[in-house]
Amino acid sequence: MFDTNMWAGKTLLPPAYTTEFDLGQYEESETGWGLGATFGLLLKPHPMFSLGATFRTASTVKFSGEAVISNLVAIGQPGSSEMERSVTWPEWLAVGAAFFPMENLTFTADVQ
């Protein structure tokens, strides 16, 4: 799911294009599906030390929904329309380490 709200901005109105008009609120509400995979590895070479890695494949989500600009109807335009968008998340890799010097104390570090 993806929802956003923000100011739509201003436009100049015809015929002279000198009068500014506030478009009001812009809203999107969309849903979609995508496919990806995550792989992980955890190594514990010693009870006080562990290493881990995570890899995510790239994934694309195809969204569809509705976009609304609140004040467009005041100037004779449709206030909403159907929309589609695709968003691609890139591949992602993270590695980390943990050190357990004593009970109830853990030091960690990771890089993504």
Biopython code that builds the backbone (N, CA, C, O; Angstrom):
import numpy as np
from Bio.PDB.StructureBuilder import StructureBuilder

atoms = [
    (1, "MET", "N", (0.838, -1.175, 0.000)),
    (1, "MET", "CA", (0.000, 0.000, 0.000)),
    (1, "MET", "C", (0.885, 1.241, 0.000)),
    (1, "MET", "O", (1.974, 1.244, 0.573)),
    (2, "PHE", "N", (0.404, 2.284, -0.646)),
    (2, "PHE", "CA", (1.122, 3.561, -0.678)),
    (2, "PHE", "C", (0.100, 4.682, -0.643)),
    (2, "PHE", "O", (-0.787, 4.745, -1.493)),
    (3, "ASP", "N", (0.220, 5.557, 0.324)),
    (3, "ASP", "CA", (-0.642, 6.725, 0.440)),
    (3, "ASP", "C", (0.233, 7.940, 0.673)),
    (3, "ASP", "O", (1.196, 7.877, 1.437)),
    (4, "THR", "N", (-0.094, 9.048, 0.019)),
    (4, "THR", "CA", (0.640, 10.285, 0.247)),
    (4, "THR", "C", (-0.307, 11.470, 0.139)),
    (4, "THR", "O", (-1.293, 11.429, -0.596)),
    (5, "ASN", "N", (0.004, 12.519, 0.877)),
    (5, "ASN", "CA", (-0.746, 13.773, 0.856)),
    (5, "ASN", "C", (0.266, 14.910, 0.857)),
    (5, "ASN", "O", (1.219, 14.896, 1.635)),
    (6, "MET", "N", (0.062, 15.891, -0.010)),
    (6, "MET", "CA", (0.936, 17.062, -0.047)),
    (6, "MET", "C", (0.233, 18.194, -0.792)),
    (6, "MET", "O", (-0.787, 17.980, -1.446)),
    (7, "TRP", "N", (0.775, 19.370, -0.688)),
    (7, "TRP", "CA", (0.228, 20.510, -1.392)),
    (7, "TRP", "C", (0.453, 20.321, -2.893)),
    (7, "TRP", "O", (1.545, 19.937, -3.311)),
    (8, "ALA", "N", (-0.575, 20.589, -3.706)),
    (8, "ALA", "CA", (-0.494, 20.384, -5.154)),
    (8, "ALA", "C", (0.184, 21.541, -5.879)),
    (8, "ALA", "O", (0.574, 21.386, -7.036)),
    (9, "GLY", "N", (0.333, 22.677, -5.242)),
    (9, "GLY", "CA", (1.002, 23.813, -5.875)),
    (9, "GLY", "C", (0.016, 24.839, -6.403)),
    (9, "GLY", "O", (-1.151, 24.871, -6.013)),
    (10, "LYS", "N", (0.516, 25.678, -7.302)),
    (10, "LYS", "CA", (-0.300, 26.733, -7.903)),
    (10, "LYS", "C", (-0.220, 26.630, -9.419)),
    (10, "LYS", "O", (0.695, 26.011, -9.961)),
    (11, "THR", "N", (-1.188, 27.243, -10.099)),
    (11, "THR", "CA", (-1.168, 27.332, -11.554)),
    (11, "THR", "C", (-1.681, 28.712, -11.946)),
    (11, "THR", "O", (-2.332, 29.390, -11.151)),
    (12, "LEU", "N", (-1.388, 29.117, -13.161)),
    (12, "LEU", "CA", (-1.902, 30.381, -13.691)),
    (12, "LEU", "C", (-3.140, 30.086, -14.523)),
    (12, "LEU", "O", (-3.158, 29.147, -15.319)),
    (13, "LEU", "N", (-4.177, 30.899, -14.331)),
    (13, "LEU", "CA", (-5.455, 30.668, -15.008)),
    (13, "LEU", "C", (-5.548, 31.455, -16.312)),
    (13, "LEU", "O", (-5.072, 32.587, -16.396)),
    (14, "PRO", "N", (-6.172, 30.843, -17.343)),
    (14, "PRO", "CA", (-6.422, 31.569, -18.582)),
    (14, "PRO", "C", (-7.527, 32.610, -18.353)),
    (14, "PRO", "O", (-8.217, 32.502, -17.339)),
    (15, "PRO", "N", (-7.741, 33.587, -19.200)),
    (15, "PRO", "CA", (-7.126, 33.711, -20.524)),
    (15, "PRO", "C", (-5.776, 34.410, -20.499)),
    (15, "PRO", "O", (-4.959, 34.163, -21.385)),
    (16, "ALA", "N", (-5.506, 35.271, -19.524)),
    (16, "ALA", "CA", (-4.264, 36.048, -19.549)),
    (16, "ALA", "C", (-3.111, 35.335, -18.848)),
    (16, "ALA", "O", (-1.965, 35.766, -18.972)),
    (17, "TYR", "N", (-3.381, 34.270, -18.126)),
    (17, "TYR", "CA", (-2.377, 33.526, -17.366)),
    (17, "TYR", "C", (-1.607, 34.433, -16.410)),
    (17, "TYR", "O", (-0.388, 34.327, -16.276)),
    (18, "THR", "N", (-2.340, 35.321, -15.750)),
    (18, "THR", "CA", (-1.734, 36.216, -14.760)),
    (18, "THR", "C", (-2.317, 35.992, -13.364)),
    (18, "THR", "O", (-1.746, 36.467, -12.382)),
    (19, "THR", "N", (-3.437, 35.281, -13.255)),
    (19, "THR", "CA", (-4.067, 35.026, -11.963)),
    (19, "THR", "C", (-3.620, 33.679, -11.432)),
    (19, "THR", "O", (-3.812, 32.652, -12.083)),
    (20, "GLU", "N", (-3.015, 33.683, -10.234)),
    (20, "GLU", "CA", (-2.589, 32.426, -9.612)),
    (20, "GLU", "C", (-3.767, 31.741, -8.949)),
    (20, "GLU", "O", (-4.627, 32.389, -8.351)),
    (21, "PHE", "N", (-3.794, 30.418, -9.064)),
    (21, "PHE", "CA", (-4.858, 29.621, -8.453)),
    (21, "PHE", "C", (-4.210, 28.520, -7.616)),
    (21, "PHE", "O", (-3.359, 27.782, -8.112)),
    (22, "ASP", "N", (-4.608, 28.410, -6.353)),
    (22, "ASP", "CA", (-4.116, 27.378, -5.438)),
    (22, "ASP", "C", (-4.827, 26.061, -5.755)),
    (22, "ASP", "O", (-6.050, 25.974, -5.645)),
    (23, "LEU", "N", (-4.072, 25.047, -6.145)),
    (23, "LEU", "CA", (-4.659, 23.751, -6.511)),
    (23, "LEU", "C", (-5.109, 22.942, -5.302)),
    (23, "LEU", "O", (-5.841, 21.964, -5.457)),
    (24, "GLY", "N", (-4.690, 23.327, -4.109)),
    (24, "GLY", "CA", (-5.121, 22.633, -2.893)),
    (24, "GLY", "C", (-4.286, 21.405, -2.589)),
    (24, "GLY", "O", (-3.084, 21.377, -2.853)),
    (25, "GLN", "N", (-4.925, 20.399, -2.037)),
    (25, "GLN", "CA", (-4.266, 19.185, -1.576)),
    (25, "GLN", "C", (-4.170, 18.153, -2.691)),
    (25, "GLN", "O", (-5.118, 17.947, -3.449)),
    (26, "TYR", "N", (-2.999, 17.502, -2.781)),
    (26, "TYR", "CA", (-2.814, 16.372, -3.694)),
    (26, "TYR", "C", (-2.776, 15.110, -2.849)),
    (26, "TYR", "O", (-2.053, 15.045, -1.856)),
    (27, "GLU", "N", (-3.550, 14.112, -3.238)),
    (27, "GLU", "CA", (-3.596, 12.848, -2.499)),
    (27, "GLU", "C", (-3.497, 11.675, -3.457)),
    (27, "GLU", "O", (-4.094, 11.684, -4.534)),
    (28, "GLU", "N", (-2.742, 10.673, -3.056)),
    (28, "GLU", "CA", (-2.670, 9.404, -3.784)),
    (28, "GLU", "C", (-2.985, 8.276, -2.819)),
    (28, "GLU", "O", (-2.586, 8.308, -1.655)),
    (29, "SER", "N", (-3.700, 7.288, -3.310)),
    (29, "SER", "CA", (-3.945, 6.073, -2.550)),
    (29, "SER", "C", (-3.829, 4.907, -3.531)),
    (29, "SER", "O", (-4.602, 4.799, -4.482)),
    (30, "GLU", "N", (-2.847, 4.034, -3.281)),
    (30, "GLU", "CA", (-2.552, 2.964, -4.223)),
    (30, "GLU", "C", (-2.294, 1.647, -3.496)),
    (30, "GLU", "O", (-1.902, 1.634, -2.329)),
    (31, "THR", "N", (-2.516, 0.560, -4.194)),
    (31, "THR", "CA", (-2.140, -0.764, -3.715)),
    (31, "THR", "C", (-1.418, -1.478, -4.853)),
    (31, "THR", "O", (-1.597, -1.139, -6.022)),
    (32, "GLY", "N", (-0.610, -2.459, -4.504)),
    (32, "GLY", "CA", (0.102, -3.189, -5.545)),
    (32, "GLY", "C", (0.795, -4.421, -4.994)),
    (32, "GLY", "O", (0.810, -4.675, -3.790)),
    (33, "TRP", "N", (1.368, -5.176, -5.920)),
    (33, "TRP", "CA", (2.079, -6.412, -5.596)),
    (33, "TRP", "C", (3.416, -6.441, -6.316)),
    (33, "TRP", "O", (3.569, -5.890, -7.406)),
    (34, "GLY", "N", (4.367, -7.086, -5.693)),
    (34, "GLY", "CA", (5.667, -7.306, -6.305)),
    (34, "GLY", "C", (6.234, -8.617, -5.793)),
    (34, "GLY", "O", (5.663, -9.249, -4.904)),
    (35, "LEU", "N", (7.349, -9.016, -6.354)),
    (35, "LEU", "CA", (7.958, -10.284, -5.971)),
    (35, "LEU", "C", (9.449, -10.075, -5.781)),
    (35, "LEU", "O", (10.108, -9.450, -6.612)),
    (36, "GLY", "N", (9.968, -10.590, -4.703)),
    (36, "GLY", "CA", (11.399, -10.514, -4.416)),
    (36, "GLY", "C", (11.751, -11.623, -3.446)),
    (36, "GLY", "O", (10.880, -12.364, -2.990)),
    (37, "ALA", "N", (13.021, -11.732, -3.135)),
    (37, "ALA", "CA", (13.471, -12.773, -2.206)),
    (37, "ALA", "C", (14.556, -12.210, -1.300)),
    (37, "ALA", "O", (15.310, -11.318, -1.690)),
    (38, "THR", "N", (14.621, -12.744, -0.088)),
    (38, "THR", "CA", (15.656, -12.380, 0.875)),
    (38, "THR", "C", (16.347, -13.659, 1.333)),
    (38, "THR", "O", (15.697, -14.647, 1.676)),
    (39, "PHE", "N", (17.681, -13.621, 1.331)),
    (39, "PHE", "CA", (18.484, -14.754, 1.764)),
    (39, "PHE", "C", (19.367, -14.297, 2.917)),
    (39, "PHE", "O", (19.896, -13.186, 2.903)),
    (40, "GLY", "N", (19.519, -15.151, 3.904)),
    (40, "GLY", "CA", (20.349, -14.805, 5.046)),
    (40, "GLY", "C", (21.250, -15.959, 5.453)),
    (40, "GLY", "O", (20.973, -17.128, 5.181)),
    (41, "LEU", "N", (22.346, -15.586, 6.119)),
    (41, "LEU", "CA", (23.319, -16.564, 6.592)),
    (41, "LEU", "C", (23.793, -16.127, 7.971)),
    (41, "LEU", "O", (24.140, -14.961, 8.158)),
    (42, "LEU", "N", (23.816, -17.030, 8.931)),
    (42, "LEU", "CA", (24.304, -16.745, 10.274)),
    (42, "LEU", "C", (25.357, -17.781, 10.641)),
    (42, "LEU", "O", (25.106, -18.986, 10.601)),
    (43, "LEU", "N", (26.536, -17.293, 10.997)),
    (43, "LEU", "CA", (27.632, -18.169, 11.416)),
    (43, "LEU", "C", (27.974, -17.876, 12.872)),
    (43, "LEU", "O", (28.080, -16.715, 13.269)),
    (44, "LYS", "N", (28.146, -18.926, 13.665)),
    (44, "LYS", "CA", (28.533, -18.786, 15.069)),
    (44, "LYS", "C", (29.807, -19.599, 15.303)),
    (44, "LYS", "O", (29.746, -20.705, 15.838)),
    (45, "PRO", "N", (30.973, -19.050, 14.901)),
    (45, "PRO", "CA", (32.213, -19.818, 15.030)),
    (45, "PRO", "C", (32.668, -20.007, 16.470)),
    (45, "PRO", "O", (33.482, -20.886, 16.754)),
    (46, "HIS", "N", (32.145, -19.181, 17.389)),
    (46, "HIS", "CA", (32.529, -19.252, 18.800)),
    (46, "HIS", "C", (31.328, -18.775, 19.612)),
    (46, "HIS", "O", (30.579, -17.932, 19.121)),
    (47, "PRO", "N", (31.108, -19.271, 20.827)),
    (47, "PRO", "CA", (29.958, -18.824, 21.621)),
    (47, "PRO", "C", (29.947, -17.312, 21.904)),
    (47, "PRO", "O", (28.897, -16.750, 22.216)),
    (48, "MET", "N", (31.111, -16.654, 21.796)),
    (48, "MET", "CA", (31.176, -15.217, 22.075)),
    (48, "MET", "C", (31.144, -14.362, 20.806)),
    (48, "MET", "O", (31.257, -13.139, 20.887)),
    (49, "PHE", "N", (30.991, -14.994, 19.627)),
    (49, "PHE", "CA", (31.125, -14.242, 18.385)),
    (49, "PHE", "C", (30.196, -14.820, 17.317)),
    (49, "PHE", "O", (30.081, -16.038, 17.177)),
    (50, "SER", "N", (29.537, -13.942, 16.570)),
    (50, "SER", "CA", (28.723, -14.404, 15.441)),
    (50, "SER", "C", (28.837, -13.434, 14.277)),
    (50, "SER", "O", (29.076, -12.241, 14.466)),
    (51, "LEU", "N", (28.663, -13.962, 13.068)),
    (51, "LEU", "CA", (28.693, -13.186, 11.828)),
    (51, "LEU", "C", (27.412, -13.459, 11.055)),
    (51, "LEU", "O", (26.890, -14.573, 11.085)),
    (52, "GLY", "N", (26.909, -12.449, 10.365)),
    (52, "GLY", "CA", (25.706, -12.648, 9.583)),
    (52, "GLY", "C", (25.739, -11.847, 8.298)),
    (52, "GLY", "O", (26.472, -10.865, 8.181)),
    (53, "ALA", "N", (24.944, -12.273, 7.342)),
    (53, "ALA", "CA", (24.815, -11.562, 6.071)),
    (53, "ALA", "C", (23.382, -11.734, 5.563)),
    (53, "ALA", "O", (22.747, -12.768, 5.772)),
    (54, "THR", "N", (22.896, -10.697, 4.897)),
    (54, "THR", "CA", (21.568, -10.722, 4.293)),
    (54, "THR", "C", (21.660, -10.156, 2.890)),
    (54, "THR", "O", (22.326, -9.146, 2.664)),
    (55, "PHE", "N", (20.988, -10.809, 1.940)),
    (55, "PHE", "CA", (20.918, -10.318, 0.563)),
    (55, "PHE", "C", (19.457, -10.288, 0.137)),
    (55, "PHE", "O", (18.732, -11.269, 0.305)),
    (56, "ARG", "N", (19.031, -9.152, -0.418)),
    (56, "ARG", "CA", (17.687, -9.035, -0.991)),
    (56, "ARG", "C", (17.808, -8.797, -2.486)),
    (56, "ARG", "O", (18.621, -7.988, -2.933)),
    (57, "THR", "N", (17.003, -9.498, -3.243)),
    (57, "THR", "CA", (16.984, -9.289, -4.691)),
    (57, "THR", "C", (16.254, -7.983, -4.998)),
    (57, "THR", "O", (15.480, -7.487, -4.180)),
    (58, "ALA", "N", (16.506, -7.440, -6.169)),
    (58, "ALA", "CA", (15.738, -6.283, -6.625)),
    (58, "ALA", "C", (14.283, -6.700, -6.790)),
    (58, "ALA", "O", (13.993, -7.845, -7.133)),
    (59, "SER", "N", (13.384, -5.776, -6.547)),
    (59, "SER", "CA", (11.962, -6.085, -6.719)),
    (59, "SER", "C", (11.229, -4.861, -7.250)),
    (59, "SER", "O", (11.553, -3.726, -6.902)),
    (60, "THR", "N", (10.253, -5.106, -8.085)),
    (60, "THR", "CA", (9.415, -4.046, -8.649)),
    (60, "THR", "C", (7.978, -4.274, -8.210)),
    (60, "THR", "O", (7.436, -5.368, -8.362)),
    (61, "VAL", "N", (7.367, -3.229, -7.663)),
    (61, "VAL", "CA", (5.969, -3.283, -7.253)),
    (61, "VAL", "C", (5.174, -2.426, -8.227)),
    (61, "VAL", "O", (5.501, -1.262, -8.456)),
    (62, "LYS", "N", (4.135, -3.008, -8.792)),
    (62, "LYS", "CA", (3.242, -2.289, -9.706)),
    (62, "LYS", "C", (2.015, -1.847, -8.921)),
    (62, "LYS", "O", (1.210, -2.667, -8.479)),
    (63, "PHE", "N", (1.890, -0.532, -8.756)),
    (63, "PHE", "CA", (0.792, 0.055, -7.999)),
    (63, "PHE", "C", (-0.303, 0.550, -8.931)),
    (63, "PHE", "O", (-0.035, 0.930, -10.071)),
    (64, "SER", "N", (-1.535, 0.543, -8.440)),
    (64, "SER", "CA", (-2.646, 1.200, -9.126)),
    (64, "SER", "C", (-3.562, 1.785, -8.064)),
    (64, "SER", "O", (-3.675, 1.249, -6.962)),
    (65, "GLY", "N", (-4.213, 2.887, -8.403)),
    (65, "GLY", "CA", (-5.086, 3.535, -7.438)),
    (65, "GLY", "C", (-5.665, 4.813, -7.999)),
    (65, "GLY", "O", (-5.951, 4.913, -9.192)),
    (66, "GLU", "N", (-5.834, 5.788, -7.124)),
    (66, "GLU", "CA", (-6.479, 7.035, -7.500)),
    (66, "GLU", "C", (-5.654, 8.229, -7.025)),
    (66, "GLU", "O", (-5.077, 8.208, -5.937)),
    (67, "ALA", "N", (-5.607, 9.276, -7.861)),
    (67, "ALA", "CA", (-4.983, 10.547, -7.504)),
    (67, "ALA", "C", (-6.067, 11.620, -7.477)),
    (67, "ALA", "O", (-6.935, 11.663, -8.348)),
    (68, "VAL", "N", (-6.004, 12.489, -6.460)),
    (68, "VAL", "CA", (-6.999, 13.538, -6.281)),
    (68, "VAL", "C", (-6.288, 14.865, -6.078)),
    (68, "VAL", "O", (-5.352, 14.952, -5.283)),
    (69, "ILE", "N", (-6.723, 15.902, -6.794)),
    (69, "ILE", "CA", (-6.292, 17.280, -6.545)),
    (69, "ILE", "C", (-7.552, 18.046, -6.160)),
    (69, "ILE", "O", (-8.443, 18.257, -6.983)),
    (70, "SER", "N", (-7.611, 18.457, -4.903)),
    (70, "SER", "CA", (-8.869, 18.901, -4.299)),
    (70, "SER", "C", (-9.537, 20.092, -4.971)),
    (70, "SER", "O", (-10.764, 20.107, -5.068)),
    (71, "ASN", "N", (-8.797, 21.089, -5.439)),
    (71, "ASN", "CA", (-9.428, 22.307, -5.963)),
    (71, "ASN", "C", (-9.630, 22.325, -7.476)),
    (71, "ASN", "O", (-10.100, 23.333, -8.004)),
    (72, "LEU", "N", (-9.301, 21.266, -8.188)),
    (72, "LEU", "CA", (-9.473, 21.257, -9.645)),
    (72, "LEU", "C", (-10.926, 21.387, -10.071)),
    (72, "LEU", "O", (-11.213, 21.990, -11.105)),
    (73, "VAL", "N", (-11.842, 20.834, -9.296)),
    (73, "VAL", "CA", (-13.256, 20.919, -9.667)),
    (73, "VAL", "C", (-13.743, 22.367, -9.680)),
    (73, "VAL", "O", (-14.700, 22.682, -10.389)),
    (74, "ALA", "N", (-13.106, 23.255, -8.911)),
    (74, "ALA", "CA", (-13.500, 24.666, -8.869)),
    (74, "ALA", "C", (-13.217, 25.377, -10.189)),
    (74, "ALA", "O", (-13.809, 26.420, -10.466)),
    (75, "ILE", "N", (-12.319, 24.827, -11.005)),
    (75, "ILE", "CA", (-12.027, 25.438, -12.312)),
    (75, "ILE", "C", (-12.501, 24.551, -13.460)),
    (75, "ILE", "O", (-12.014, 24.657, -14.585)),
    (76, "GLY", "N", (-13.460, 23.675, -13.158)),
    (76, "GLY", "CA", (-14.100, 22.881, -14.197)),
    (76, "GLY", "C", (-13.333, 21.670, -14.682)),
    (76, "GLY", "O", (-13.608, 21.165, -15.770)),
    (77, "GLN", "N", (-12.392, 21.198, -13.913)),
    (77, "GLN", "CA", (-11.607, 20.015, -14.278)),
    (77, "GLN", "C", (-11.994, 18.849, -13.379)),
    (77, "GLN", "O", (-12.515, 19.060, -12.284)),
    (78, "PRO", "N", (-11.744, 17.614, -13.831)),
    (78, "PRO", "CA", (-12.012, 16.467, -12.949)),
    (78, "PRO", "C", (-11.109, 16.551, -11.718)),
    (78, "PRO", "O", (-9.936, 16.906, -11.827)),
    (79, "GLY", "N", (-11.649, 16.231, -10.572)),
    (79, "GLY", "CA", (-10.878, 16.310, -9.340)),
    (79, "GLY", "C", (-10.060, 15.072, -9.043)),
    (79, "GLY", "O", (-9.207, 15.095, -8.155)),
    (80, "SER", "N", (-10.305, 13.976, -9.778)),
    (80, "SER", "CA", (-9.568, 12.741, -9.509)),
    (80, "SER", "C", (-9.373, 11.962, -10.800)),
    (80, "SER", "O", (-10.059, 12.194, -11.796)),
    (81, "SER", "N", (-8.428, 11.039, -10.762)),
    (81, "SER", "CA", (-8.205, 10.151, -11.907)),
    (81, "SER", "C", (-7.557, 8.868, -11.423)),
    (81, "SER", "O", (-6.919, 8.834, -10.371)),
    (82, "GLU", "N", (-7.731, 7.815, -12.205)),
    (82, "GLU", "CA", (-7.062, 6.548, -11.933)),
    (82, "GLU", "C", (-5.595, 6.703, -12.309)),
    (82, "GLU", "O", (-5.257, 7.467, -13.213)),
    (83, "MET", "N", (-4.722, 5.973, -11.610)),
    (83, "MET", "CA", (-3.301, 6.071, -11.912)),
    (83, "MET", "C", (-2.604, 4.740, -11.703)),
    (83, "MET", "O", (-3.098, 3.865, -10.993)),
    (84, "GLU", "N", (-1.447, 4.605, -12.336)),
    (84, "GLU", "CA", (-0.583, 3.440, -12.168)),
    (84, "GLU", "C", (0.849, 3.916, -12.067)),
    (84, "GLU", "O", (1.223, 4.917, -12.677)),
    (85, "ARG", "N", (1.643, 3.204, -11.303)),
    (85, "ARG", "CA", (3.069, 3.507, -11.183)),
    (85, "ARG", "C", (3.803, 2.237, -10.805)),
    (85, "ARG", "O", (3.248, 1.365, -10.135)),
    (86, "SER", "N", (5.045, 2.134, -11.231)),
    (86, "SER", "CA", (5.916, 1.025, -10.841)),
    (86, "SER", "C", (7.074, 1.589, -10.049)),
    (86, "SER", "O", (7.661, 2.603, -10.429)),
    (87, "VAL", "N", (7.406, 0.932, -8.945)),
    (87, "VAL", "CA", (8.522, 1.353, -8.097)),
    (87, "VAL", "C", (9.462, 0.166, -7.974)),
    (87, "VAL", "O", (9.043, -0.940, -7.634)),
    (88, "THR", "N", (10.744, 0.410, -8.255)),
    (88, "THR", "CA", (11.742, -0.654, -8.163)),
    (88, "THR", "C", (12.675, -0.383, -6.996)),
    (88, "THR", "O", (13.268, 0.691, -6.896)),
    (89, "TRP", "N", (12.799, -1.365, -6.117)),
    (89, "TRP", "CA", (13.764, -1.308, -5.033)),
    (89, "TRP", "C", (15.011, -2.077, -5.488)),
    (89, "TRP", "O", (14.887, -3.164, -6.052)),
    (90, "PRO", "N", (16.195, -1.534, -5.255)),
    (90, "PRO", "CA", (17.420, -2.178, -5.745)),
    (90, "PRO", "C", (17.829, -3.380, -4.890)),
    (90, "PRO", "O", (17.269, -3.637, -3.825)),
    (91, "GLU", "N", (18.823, -4.100, -5.399)),
    (91, "GLU", "CA", (19.422, -5.169, -4.607)),
    (91, "GLU", "C", (19.998, -4.561, -3.336)),
    (91, "GLU", "O", (20.361, -3.385, -3.309)),
    (92, "TRP", "N", (20.079, -5.359, -2.296)),
    (92, "TRP", "CA", (20.522, -4.865, -1.004)),
    (92, "TRP", "C", (21.350, -5.943, -0.323)),
    (92, "TRP", "O", (20.960, -7.110, -0.287)),
    (93, "LEU", "N", (22.498, -5.543, 0.218)),
    (93, "LEU", "CA", (23.389, -6.476, 0.902)),
    (93, "LEU", "C", (23.778, -5.875, 2.245)),
    (93, "LEU", "O", (24.101, -4.690, 2.324)),
    (94, "ALA", "N", (23.748, -6.673, 3.287)),
    (94, "ALA", "CA", (24.175, -6.241, 4.616)),
    (94, "ALA", "C", (25.001, -7.349, 5.243)),
    (94, "ALA", "O", (24.713, -8.532, 5.062)),
    (95, "VAL", "N", (26.034, -6.954, 5.984)),
    (95, "VAL", "CA", (26.841, -7.895, 6.755)),
    (95, "VAL", "C", (27.006, -7.318, 8.155)),
    (95, "VAL", "O", (27.035, -6.101, 8.335)),
    (96, "GLY", "N", (27.112, -8.186, 9.127)),
    (96, "GLY", "CA", (27.240, -7.725, 10.500)),
    (96, "GLY", "C", (27.982, -8.721, 11.362)),
    (96, "GLY", "O", (28.186, -9.878, 10.995)),
    (97, "ALA", "N", (28.379, -8.225, 12.529)),
    (97, "ALA", "CA", (29.083, -9.058, 13.489)),
    (97, "ALA", "C", (28.572, -8.713, 14.886)),
    (97, "ALA", "O", (28.152, -7.585, 15.145)),
    (98, "ALA", "N", (28.613, -9.689, 15.772)),
    (98, "ALA", "CA", (28.221, -9.480, 17.163)),
    (98, "ALA", "C", (29.257, -10.137, 18.072)),
    (98, "ALA", "O", (29.768, -11.221, 17.789)),
    (99, "PHE", "N", (29.550, -9.443, 19.174)),
    (99, "PHE", "CA", (30.503, -9.930, 20.167)),
    (99, "PHE", "C", (29.789, -9.934, 21.511)),
    (99, "PHE", "O", (29.193, -8.932, 21.905)),
    (100, "PHE", "N", (29.850, -11.056, 22.213)),
    (100, "PHE", "CA", (29.167, -11.243, 23.490)),
    (100, "PHE", "C", (30.224, -11.436, 24.586)),
    (100, "PHE", "O", (30.502, -12.580, 24.945)),
    (101, "PRO", "N", (30.825, -10.371, 25.134)),
    (101, "PRO", "CA", (31.903, -10.533, 26.110)),
    (101, "PRO", "C", (31.436, -11.085, 27.455)),
    (101, "PRO", "O", (32.213, -11.727, 28.162)),
    (102, "MET", "N", (30.175, -10.843, 27.813)),
    (102, "MET", "CA", (29.625, -11.377, 29.066)),
    (102, "MET", "C", (28.103, -11.437, 28.946)),
    (102, "MET", "O", (27.522, -10.874, 28.018)),
    (103, "GLU", "N", (27.470, -12.117, 29.881)),
    (103, "GLU", "CA", (26.022, -12.240, 29.877)),
    (103, "GLU", "C", (25.374, -10.845, 29.949)),
    (103, "GLU", "O", (25.819, -9.996, 30.721)),
    (104, "ASN", "N", (24.335, -10.616, 29.152)),
    (104, "ASN", "CA", (23.573, -9.360, 29.089)),
    (104, "ASN", "C", (24.363, -8.185, 28.518)),
    (104, "ASN", "O", (23.989, -7.035, 28.749)),
    (105, "LEU", "N", (25.437, -8.439, 27.783)),
    (105, "LEU", "CA", (26.178, -7.373, 27.104)),
    (105, "LEU", "C", (26.547, -7.865, 25.711)),
    (105, "LEU", "O", (27.194, -8.900, 25.555)),
    (106, "THR", "N", (26.129, -7.110, 24.705)),
    (106, "THR", "CA", (26.414, -7.453, 23.302)),
    (106, "THR", "C", (26.878, -6.224, 22.560)),
    (106, "THR", "O", (26.254, -5.168, 22.661)),
    (107, "PHE", "N", (27.968, -6.340, 21.812)),
    (107, "PHE", "CA", (28.451, -5.288, 20.924)),
    (107, "PHE", "C", (28.168, -5.750, 19.496)),
    (107, "PHE", "O", (28.466, -6.889, 19.136)),
    (108, "THR", "N", (27.587, -4.857, 18.680)),
    (108, "THR", "CA", (27.299, -5.212, 17.295)),
    (108, "THR", "C", (27.797, -4.147, 16.350)),
    (108, "THR", "O", (27.992, -2.994, 16.734)),
    (109, "ALA", "N", (27.999, -4.546, 15.109)),
    (109, "ALA", "CA", (28.353, -3.624, 14.030)),
    (109, "ALA", "C", (27.807, -4.213, 12.734)),
    (109, "ALA", "O", (27.806, -5.429, 12.542)),
    (110, "ASP", "N", (27.342, -3.331, 11.847)),
    (110, "ASP", "CA", (26.874, -3.828, 10.549)),
    (110, "ASP", "C", (27.102, -2.774, 9.484)),
    (110, "ASP", "O", (27.252, -1.587, 9.771)),
    (111, "VAL", "N", (27.123, -3.239, 8.253)),
    (111, "VAL", "CA", (27.288, -2.394, 7.075)),
    (111, "VAL", "C", (26.207, -2.822, 6.081)),
    (111, "VAL", "O", (25.965, -4.012, 5.878)),
    (112, "GLN", "N", (25.565, -1.828, 5.468)),
    (112, "GLN", "CA", (24.530, -2.132, 4.474)),
    (112, "GLN", "C", (24.933, -1.542, 3.153)),
    (112, "GLN", "O", (24.205, -1.677, 2.169)),
]
sb = StructureBuilder()
sb.init_structure("model")
sb.init_model(0)
sb.init_chain("A")
sb.init_seg("    ")
for serial, (resi, resn, name, xyz) in enumerate(atoms, 1):
    if name == "N":
        sb.init_residue(resn, " ", resi, " ")
    sb.init_atom(name, np.array(xyz, "f"), 0.0, 1.0, " ", f" {name:<3s}", serial, name[0])
structure = sb.get_structure()
